[in-house]
Amino acid sequence: MSLSRFVPLRAGWLLALALLVLPPGFAQERGSVVEDRAARKLLQAGDVRMELGETKKAVEVWESVIDRYPRSPIRFQAHLRVADFLLEEERAHDRARQHYEAAAVEANGDEDLRVRALLMSGVCHFESAQYGHCFKVMRSLIQGFPGRTEVNDAHYYIGLSHFKQGHYGRAIEALDKVGTAVGADGPTVAKVEAGRRLHVRIDDQDLAILPRGEAVMVRCTSSSGDEESVACHPVGREVKVALGSLATALANPEKGNGILEVRGGDEVMVEYIDAHAAERAQDVPRRHQVTVVGTGRARITDGGYEQDLRAAVLGKAVHLEVTDADLDTGPGPQALEAKLEVWRKRTADEIDEELARRVAAGEAAEGPEGEDLRSKIDPGVAVRSEAVSLTESDEPGVFRASVAIGGDRGLEAEPGQWLRLVYQDEEHFGEGSLECRAEARVIEGNLGDMRVSRSDISDEDLRLKTQLRTAGALTRVGGQYDDFGLHEQAMAKYREALQVCEELLGDARKEGGKLLEETYVELWRIYFAMDELDLALSMSRLLQKEFPESTYVDEAMLQQAHVEREREDWNRAIQLYSGIVSMRESKFRGDAQFAIGECYEAMALKASGGRGDGYFEKAFVAYKKVYEEFPDSSKVGEAVSKMASFYYQKQDYERAVDVFENVLADYPDAAFLDVILFNHGRCLYKLGRKSEARGRFEQIIQDFPESDVAAESVKIVEALKKGGF
């Protein structure tokens, strides 16, 4: 046997032995290094395809990253690339949302990617007019990542969602928290992060009389020399708020290109001319100033600064990167200072000693046998620290350096220890000082480049998936014809789509996997569009049987159940909704449970004699289950409101008031807020609390002037005024 056959084996054993010294769970992560490198190269192959204009081929390559490397963190980047294409190029909101949601999971350790994916999943809900789900996603972003600049965007979409539903008061309340306010005393933002959008909000009473379609022009000027204009549009009729936004970039100024180029530390002046100010003054300039900042990020990467590394090899250099737009203050390369620390795990004795020291110094109260305090002690301890100077690269605001680990001249470290890059960001979008960290375990071995076994998609794969997309495009065109009432032309397109899918089905069965799953989904959509509901239901059941984990099954059933409800086949609709409720992993369980209540309520209104009471009781139980079993559902607020209405019908006004107040306090995004306020006012009136009732009716007039109940509220308020309330 030749010596050359032993060489790769020896390298493999060195890596395996190195993994043995790592803590539990780390070996499994390190086992994916090979996959990560292969996935990264495949991702880049897709990027090249996109740059060459081969968009479909690029998407195919990115999708293959997801299919082949389901454990690699690179899949999250692939999900985002596919999602962006589907949203921006095909306007396929639902398909894009599924990819964004796959990248928004907790397993995604890259917070920037995760937060962006969460935001964009909410945007997809907004674009699909699923405002309840949009509220839920955006609220979770605000609560989970309060210091992120994306919070601004979340408030923006919450406001627009309320506006789309006619909730103008709630819309303005949310939009008051958006961006830089000009000409207002309300909340404003004093900072903008370079590379993010600058949202501009104008508060001006004159906007209520602005002609429909007319915008207010605002000038934005950066201290480094750029100047751009942004059009702010009123958010509704007879309201005093206008919104606009402008992209920013860390670059040299170029006036009039629609992007505000800035430098770190720039001051941006936002200005518009108030044509009619107080005391008959005209053309008064209104200004607000914001500071350009950047939120720091630290990374330990491979030699190309592309992939974050979880391990650093002794005897080799590690590559460090810190991103911070604040420090890009001019055209020449800047520098920043950070620390590279070496850490090791504390021994049990060291933890006990540290615990005793803290108790003796009065820094902590001793708990029962120390159990409560032990978990608060950092299990690691710094061994040494070295100052590192990072120099700005060709990419603005990105600073890099390389440091050798081990050897005669490198930073001293041992296997099993870990490196920690620490950078203190003193100026960022949040408050106070932000410590940015990145860590990598020190190991012995070799993490050389790995070859990608197959970075191309075969022509046959491309042909089949192109057929599937062709069928989808034909179905969408048919839907557009349907929207215009051109039923015959629509049916012709549906039949074309059906023929393409049927020709594809045989090959899809041989291929199996995702192609077959999506073929079933497309067939379901075609049958559904053609009003062949029995065939659609059969395809839905086949999809559920062969792909029980498919993300499409519950959505298909939900839409079909809606159709059955519109046909007043409520029993069949309830059966379908109940099937969705039984799907443990479905995100539509709360929606389906709420719809069951709506079915029973509709049955009650149609029933004759005394049978309606029984259906109302069942509706109440169904709505109560939404509140009790699906507290995270976007339908909770509506469900609780329905419960309150039930109490009102029973003349249990005290309990109804309690429930209504719970809705108004805890569910600010609940649908039909005007109706909720109206019924709340009626209950208060029945209880003799007429002054409070008048307050609710006046709130309707102010916040929901175009509501169906607004005119009735005006009459009630006038009557209450005459009565002295």
KARA-V632806 format. One record per residue. N is the residue number from 1. PHI is phi in radians with two decimals (none if undefined). PSI is psi in radians with two decimals (none if undefined). Layout:
N/PHI/PSI  N/PHI/PSI
This chain:
1/none/2.30  2/-1.32/2.73  3/-1.13/-0.56  4/-1.06/-0.45  5/-1.29/-0.32  6/-1.53/-0.34  7/-1.08/-0.92  8/-1.12/-0.53  9/-1.14/-0.73  10/-1.11/-0.74  11/-1.09/-0.68  12/-1.13/-0.71  13/-1.14/-0.64  14/-1.06/-0.76  15/-1.14/-0.72  16/-1.11/-0.73  17/-1.14/-0.65  18/-1.10/-0.66  19/-1.17/-0.44  20/-1.14/-0.43  21/-1.54/-0.05  22/-1.43/2.77  23/-1.18/2.84  24/-0.97/2.41  25/1.61/-0.41  26/-1.30/-0.59  27/-1.05/-0.68  28/-1.12/-0.69  29/-1.15/-0.78  30/-1.15/-0.45  31/-1.11/-0.26  32/-1.68/0.06  33/-1.04/-0.73  34/-1.05/-0.82  35/-1.10/-0.68  36/-1.06/-0.75  37/-1.17/-0.74  38/-1.13/-0.74  39/-1.12/-0.70  40/-1.06/-0.78  41/-1.17/-0.64  42/-1.19/-0.67  43/-1.05/-0.77  44/-1.14/-0.60  45/-1.07/-0.69  46/-1.14/-0.68  47/-1.06/-0.71  48/-1.11/-0.75  49/-1.02/-0.74  50/-1.14/-0.72  51/-1.09/-0.54  52/-1.45/-0.02  53/1.52/0.09  54/-1.56/1.25  55/-1.12/-0.78  56/-1.11/-0.73  57/-1.11/-0.68  58/-1.07/-0.79  59/-1.10/-0.67  60/-1.06/-0.75  61/-1.16/-0.77  62/-1.09/-0.71  63/-1.12/-0.57  64/-1.19/-0.51  65/-1.06/-0.78  66/-1.12/-0.74  67/-1.24/-0.70  68/-1.51/-0.48  69/-2.19/1.15  70/-1.20/-0.21  71/-1.75/-0.24  72/-1.37/2.41  73/-1.15/-0.26  74/-1.12/-0.40  75/-1.06/-0.51  76/-1.15/-0.68  77/-1.14/-0.68  78/-1.11/-0.74  79/-1.01/-0.76  80/-1.16/-0.69  81/-1.11/-0.79  82/-1.11/-0.76  83/-1.08/-0.77  84/-1.06/-0.72  85/-1.12/-0.81  86/-1.10/-0.65  87/-1.33/-0.81  88/-1.44/-0.65  89/-1.67/-0.66  90/-1.89/-0.14  91/0.93/0.57  92/-1.57/1.44  93/-1.09/-0.78  94/-1.17/-0.77  95/-1.16/-0.69  96/-1.11/-0.74  97/-1.03/-0.69  98/-1.07/-0.65  99/-1.27/-0.70  100/-1.08/-0.76  101/-1.11/-0.61  102/-1.15/-0.46  103/-1.63/-0.13  104/-1.66/0.14  105/-1.33/2.81  106/-1.12/-0.45  107/-1.12/-0.34  108/-1.34/1.86  109/-1.39/-0.16  110/-1.54/1.79  111/-1.08/-0.65  112/-1.05/-0.83  113/-1.13/-0.73  114/-1.13/-0.79  115/-1.16/-0.72  116/-1.10/-0.73  117/-1.11/-0.70  118/-1.12/-0.79  119/-1.05/-0.82  120/-1.22/-0.50  121/-1.13/-0.66  122/-1.16/-0.65  123/-1.09/-0.70  124/-1.08/-0.72  125/-1.05/-0.73  126/-1.09/-0.81  127/-1.13/-0.46  128/-1.58/0.13  129/1.10/0.43  130/-1.66/1.26  131/-1.18/-0.58  132/-1.06/-0.77  133/-1.22/-0.60  134/-1.07/-0.80  135/-0.97/-0.83  136/-1.05/-0.81  137/-1.17/-0.80  138/-1.18/-0.65  139/-1.14/-0.68  140/-1.15/-0.60  141/-1.16/-0.78  142/-1.08/-0.74  143/-1.32/-0.65  144/-1.43/-0.47  145/-2.37/1.10  146/-1.10/-0.41  147/-1.59/0.00  148/-1.47/2.60  149/-1.21/-0.36  150/-1.14/-0.27  151/-1.02/-0.64  152/-0.99/-0.82  153/-1.15/-0.63  154/-1.10/-0.80  155/-1.06/-0.65  156/-1.05/-0.83  157/-1.30/-0.51  158/-1.09/-0.78  159/-1.10/-0.77  160/-1.15/-0.61  161/-1.14/-0.73  162/-1.10/-0.72  163/-1.07/-0.73  164/-1.08/-0.50  165/-1.62/0.02  166/1.44/0.24  167/-1.59/1.31  168/-1.19/-0.64  169/-1.09/-0.82  170/-1.18/-0.57  171/-1.10/-0.83  172/-1.15/-0.65  173/-1.04/-0.73  174/-1.29/-0.73  175/-1.22/-0.37  176/-1.08/-0.38  177/-1.64/0.09  178/-1.74/2.17  179/1.12/-2.88  180/-1.42/2.14  181/-1.65/2.34  182/-2.08/2.24  183/1.30/0.57  184/-2.48/2.69  185/-1.70/-0.03  186/-1.34/-2.98  187/-1.09/2.45  188/-2.33/2.85  189/-1.83/2.26  190/-1.68/-0.07  191/-2.37/2.68  192/-2.35/2.39  193/-1.54/2.26  194/-0.99/2.30  195/1.64/-0.23  196/-1.72/2.91  197/-1.35/2.47  198/-1.66/1.97  199/-1.57/2.35  200/-2.08/2.30  201/-2.18/2.30  202/-1.98/2.24  203/-1.90/2.02  204/-2.75/2.20  205/-1.04/-0.51  206/-1.12/-0.35  207/-1.13/-0.39  208/-1.13/-0.41  209/-1.89/0.19  210/-1.20/2.30  211/-1.01/2.56  212/-1.01/2.34  213/1.55/-0.21  214/-1.48/2.48  215/-2.00/2.78  216/-1.77/2.21  217/-1.57/2.31  218/-2.12/2.40  219/-1.79/2.29  220/-2.06/2.16  221/-2.19/2.24  222/-1.68/2.61  223/-1.20/-0.27  224/-1.52/-0.03  225/2.10/-0.05  226/-1.55/2.70  227/-2.55/2.21  228/-2.40/2.74  229/-1.96/2.54  230/-2.30/2.36  231/-1.56/2.19  232/-1.85/2.20  233/-1.87/2.42  234/-1.02/2.51  235/-1.52/-0.02  236/3.10/3.11  237/-1.38/2.44  238/0.99/0.64  239/-2.11/2.83  240/-1.89/0.35  241/-2.09/2.33  242/-2.21/2.53  243/-2.21/2.58  244/-2.72/2.90  245/-2.59/2.73  246/-2.47/2.33  247/-1.27/2.54  248/-2.09/2.74  249/-2.60/2.57  250/-1.51/1.66  251/-2.88/3.06  252/-1.23/2.55  253/-1.16/2.45  254/-2.48/1.73  255/-1.14/2.45  256/1.39/0.23  257/-1.69/0.10  258/1.46/0.02  259/-2.20/2.27  260/-1.51/1.83  261/-1.41/2.33  262/-2.37/2.94  263/-2.17/2.79  264/-1.03/2.35  265/1.46/-0.04  266/-1.04/2.63  267/-1.84/2.29  268/-1.92/2.15  269/-1.69/2.14  270/-1.89/2.17  271/-2.48/2.43  272/-2.46/2.85  273/-1.77/2.08  274/-1.46/1.88  275/-1.14/-0.62  276/-2.32/1.66  277/-1.64/-3.10  278/-1.13/2.77  279/0.98/0.63  280/1.12/0.25  281/-1.27/2.55  282/-2.16/2.64  283/0.90/0.92  284/-1.60/2.17  285/-1.24/2.34  286/-1.99/2.25  287/-2.29/2.65  288/-2.59/2.46  289/-1.99/2.39  290/-2.24/2.69  291/-1.81/2.40  292/-1.45/2.20  293/-2.29/3.00  294/-2.45/2.39  295/-1.55/2.14  296/-1.19/2.71  297/-2.58/2.31  298/-1.92/2.50  299/-2.49/2.57  300/-1.98/2.08  301/-2.22/3.10  302/-1.36/-3.13  303/-1.12/-0.42  304/-1.61/0.09  305/0.96/0.63  306/-1.86/-0.77  307/-1.99/2.29  308/-1.18/2.38  309/-1.82/2.47  310/-1.76/-0.04  311/-2.50/2.50  312/-2.10/2.33  313/-1.62/2.26  314/-1.01/2.44  315/1.54/-0.06  316/-2.15/2.90  317/-1.49/2.56  318/-1.84/2.59  319/-1.90/2.19  320/-1.91/2.51  321/-2.49/2.33  322/-2.23/2.26  323/-1.87/2.18  324/-2.76/1.88  325/-1.16/-0.41  326/-0.98/-0.60  327/-1.60/0.00  328/-1.53/1.48  329/-1.83/0.01  330/-2.90/3.14  331/-1.22/-0.52  332/-1.42/2.85  333/-1.16/2.32  334/-1.75/-3.12  335/-2.47/2.74  336/-2.46/2.80  337/-1.92/2.41  338/-2.45/3.12  339/-2.14/2.44  340/-1.98/1.97  341/-1.89/2.64  342/-1.93/2.23  343/-2.12/2.66  344/-2.34/2.91  345/-1.41/2.38  346/-1.21/2.57  347/-1.42/2.92  348/-1.07/-0.69  349/-1.12/-0.70  350/-1.15/-0.64  351/-1.14/-0.74  352/-1.09/-0.73  353/-1.12/-0.74  354/-1.14/-0.67  355/-1.11/-0.80  356/-1.11/-0.70  357/-1.08/-0.75  358/-1.17/-0.70  359/-1.15/-0.76  360/-1.14/-0.58  361/-1.45/-0.04  362/1.33/0.24  363/-1.38/-0.29  364/-2.69/2.54  365/-1.51/2.40  366/-1.26/2.23  367/-1.61/-3.09  368/-1.12/1.89  369/1.01/0.36  370/1.36/0.07  371/-1.08/-0.69  372/-1.22/-0.46  373/-1.60/-0.51  374/-1.03/-0.68  375/-1.21/-0.29  376/-1.53/-0.11  377/-1.55/2.27  378/-1.04/2.15  379/-1.20/-0.21  380/-1.88/2.78  381/-2.41/2.39  382/-1.26/2.30  383/-1.63/-0.79  384/-2.73/2.86  385/-2.50/2.51  386/-2.37/2.31  387/-1.26/2.43  388/-2.25/2.32  389/-1.79/2.15  390/-1.88/2.39  391/-1.85/2.48  392/-1.14/2.35  393/-1.52/-2.99  394/-1.15/-0.40  395/-1.50/2.09  396/-1.00/2.37  397/1.35/0.11  398/-2.00/2.10  399/-2.00/2.41  400/-2.41/2.72  401/-2.81/2.81  402/-2.17/2.42  403/-2.33/2.27  404/-1.32/2.48  405/-1.99/2.15  406/1.37/-3.08  407/1.40/-3.10  408/-1.19/-0.61  409/-1.97/0.01  410/-1.57/3.00  411/-1.18/2.18  412/-1.20/2.26  413/-2.74/2.83  414/-2.24/2.69  415/-1.00/2.44  416/1.65/-0.37  417/-1.40/3.08  418/-2.46/2.70  419/-1.65/2.55  420/-2.35/2.01  421/-1.55/2.19  422/-2.18/2.23  423/-2.32/2.28  424/-1.67/1.99  425/-1.67/1.89  426/-1.46/-0.40  427/-2.27/1.99  428/-2.62/-3.03  429/-1.21/-0.50  430/-1.51/-2.80  431/-1.90/2.69  432/1.27/-2.92  433/-1.61/2.41  434/-1.97/2.12  435/-1.59/2.06  436/-1.74/2.29  437/-2.27/2.67  438/-2.53/2.48  439/-2.28/2.61  440/-2.59/2.37  441/-1.30/2.49  442/-1.56/2.21  443/-2.39/2.92  444/-1.81/2.58  445/2.40/-2.73  446/-2.48/2.17  447/-2.00/0.90  448/-1.17/2.98  449/-1.10/2.49  450/-1.94/2.53  451/-1.40/2.55  452/-1.58/2.15  453/-1.20/-0.58  454/-2.69/1.85  455/-1.85/0.13  456/-1.97/2.68  457/-1.77/2.34  458/-1.15/2.74  459/-1.07/-0.58  460/-1.15/-0.75  461/-1.00/-0.81  462/-1.11/-0.71  463/-1.07/-0.80  464/-1.14/-0.77  465/-1.25/-0.52  466/-1.15/-0.69  467/-1.04/-0.76  468/-1.10/-0.73  469/-1.21/-0.58  470/-1.08/-0.76  471/-1.07/-0.74  472/-1.10/-0.71  473/-1.14/-0.71  474/-1.11/-0.68  475/-1.11/-0.72  476/-1.16/-0.68  477/-1.10/-0.74  478/-1.02/-0.71  479/-1.09/-0.63  480/-1.16/-0.70  481/-1.07/-0.74  482/-1.04/-0.71  483/-1.06/-0.54  484/-1.62/0.12  485/1.39/0.22  486/-1.64/1.33  487/-1.17/-0.71  488/-1.13/-0.79  489/-1.10/-0.66  490/-1.08/-0.81  491/-1.09/-0.61  492/-1.09/-0.75  493/-1.19/-0.67  494/-1.09/-0.70  495/-1.16/-0.66  496/-1.08/-0.79  497/-1.08/-0.72  498/-1.11/-0.70  499/-1.11/-0.76  500/-1.06/-0.78  501/-1.15/-0.72  502/-1.15/-0.63  503/-1.17/-0.56  504/-1.36/-0.47  505/-1.01/-0.74  506/-1.05/-0.84  507/-1.14/-0.63  508/-1.13/-0.64  509/-1.13/-0.68  510/-1.17/-0.71  511/-1.25/-0.71  512/1.19/-2.84  513/1.06/-2.52  514/-1.11/-0.60  515/-1.09/-0.78  516/-1.15/-0.73  517/-1.02/-0.83  518/-1.25/-0.47  519/-1.16/-0.76  520/-1.02/-0.75  521/-1.10/-0.76  522/-1.15/-0.69  523/-1.09/-0.73  524/-1.02/-0.78  525/-1.13/-0.67  526/-1.15/-0.84  527/-1.04/-0.71  528/-1.11/-0.76  529/-1.13/-0.58  530/-1.44/0.02  531/1.18/0.41  532/-1.60/1.27  533/-1.20/-0.57  534/-1.12/-0.74  535/-1.16/-0.68  536/-1.09/-0.75  537/-1.11/-0.71  538/-1.08/-0.74  539/-1.17/-0.65  540/-1.08/-0.73  541/-1.18/-0.67  542/-1.12/-0.72  543/-1.06/-0.77  544/-1.17/-0.63  545/-1.23/-0.82  546/-1.50/-0.43  547/-2.31/1.19  548/-1.08/-0.36  549/-1.67/0.11  550/-1.06/2.47  551/-1.37/-0.09  552/-1.66/-0.36  553/-1.03/-0.91  554/-1.16/-0.62  555/-1.15/-0.70  556/-1.10/-0.79  557/-1.13/-0.66  558/-1.11/-0.79  559/-1.16/-0.67  560/-1.18/-0.67  561/-1.09/-0.65  562/-1.05/-0.70  563/-1.13/-0.77  564/-1.07/-0.61  565/-1.19/-0.72  566/-1.11/-0.54  567/-1.37/-0.06  568/1.17/0.40  569/-1.59/1.27  570/-1.19/-0.62  571/-1.10/-0.73  572/-1.18/-0.68  573/-1.09/-0.78  574/-1.07/-0.67  575/-1.08/-0.77  576/-1.18/-0.77  577/-1.06/-0.71  578/-1.11/-0.62  579/-1.09/-0.66  580/-1.20/-0.72  581/-1.02/-0.58  582/-1.35/-0.18  583/-1.42/1.86  584/-1.06/-0.54  585/-1.68/0.00  586/-1.32/2.39  587/-1.45/-0.09  588/-1.75/0.21  589/-1.07/-0.77  590/-1.13/-0.71  591/-1.07/-0.76  592/-1.15/-0.72  593/-1.11/-0.70  594/-1.12/-0.71  595/-1.13/-0.55  596/-1.05/-0.76  597/-1.07/-0.71  598/-1.11/-0.65  599/-1.10/-0.83  600/-1.10/-0.63  601/-1.15/-0.72  602/-1.13/-0.68  603/-1.13/-0.64  604/-1.14/-0.72  605/-1.21/-0.46  606/-1.54/-0.35  607/-1.22/2.62  608/-1.84/2.78  609/1.18/-2.47  610/-1.67/0.09  611/-1.20/-0.39  612/-1.09/-0.60  613/-1.05/-0.70  614/-1.12/-0.68  615/-1.20/-0.65  616/-1.08/-0.70  617/-1.07/-0.76  618/-1.14/-0.66  619/-1.09/-0.76  620/-1.04/-0.78  621/-1.07/-0.71  622/-1.13/-0.76  623/-1.16/-0.65  624/-1.12/-0.60  625/-1.14/-0.61  626/-1.03/-0.82  627/-1.14/-0.72  628/-1.48/-0.65  629/-1.81/-0.33  630/-2.29/1.08  631/-1.11/-0.35  632/-1.58/0.00  633/-1.19/2.56  634/-1.23/-0.16  635/-1.69/0.06  636/-1.05/-0.82  637/-1.02/-0.78  638/-1.14/-0.67  639/-1.11/-0.77  640/-1.14/-0.67  641/-1.08/-0.70  642/-1.10/-0.67  643/-1.09/-0.73  644/-1.11/-0.70  645/-1.08/-0.61  646/-1.11/-0.77  647/-1.09/-0.66  648/-1.08/-0.77  649/-1.08/-0.55  650/-1.47/-0.01  651/1.12/0.44  652/-1.64/1.29  653/-1.21/-0.60  654/-1.05/-0.86  655/-1.17/-0.64  656/-1.07/-0.76  657/-1.07/-0.75  658/-1.02/-0.77  659/-1.21/-0.76  660/-1.05/-0.74  661/-1.16/-0.57  662/-1.12/-0.74  663/-1.09/-0.85  664/-1.15/-0.55  665/-1.44/-0.71  666/-1.78/-0.28  667/-2.26/1.27  668/-1.14/-0.28  669/-1.83/0.22  670/-1.04/2.51  671/-1.26/2.82  672/0.98/0.72  673/-1.07/-0.55  674/-1.12/-0.74  675/-1.19/-0.68  676/-1.06/-0.82  677/-1.09/-0.70  678/-1.11/-0.82  679/-1.19/-0.60  680/-1.10/-0.77  681/-1.08/-0.69  682/-1.10/-0.72  683/-1.13/-0.77  684/-1.06/-0.69  685/-1.09/-0.76  686/-1.09/-0.52  687/-1.53/0.05  688/1.46/0.12  689/-1.64/1.19  690/-1.28/-0.56  691/-1.15/-0.73  692/-1.15/-0.66  693/-1.07/-0.76  694/-1.04/-0.66  695/-1.05/-0.68  696/-1.19/-0.75  697/-1.17/-0.63  698/-1.18/-0.58  699/-1.12/-0.65  700/-1.10/-0.80  701/-1.06/-0.69  702/-1.36/-0.80  703/-1.55/-0.45  704/-2.29/1.05  705/-1.10/-0.39  706/-1.76/0.13  707/-1.22/2.69  708/-1.12/-0.43  709/-1.68/0.01  710/-1.16/-0.77  711/-1.09/-0.73  712/-1.13/-0.63  713/-1.12/-0.65  714/-1.06/-0.78  715/-1.10/-0.73  716/-1.15/-0.74  717/-1.08/-0.76  718/-1.07/-0.70  719/-1.16/-0.70  720/-1.17/-0.64  721/-1.10/-0.75  722/-1.11/-0.53  723/-1.46/0.02  724/1.53/0.31  725/-1.95/none
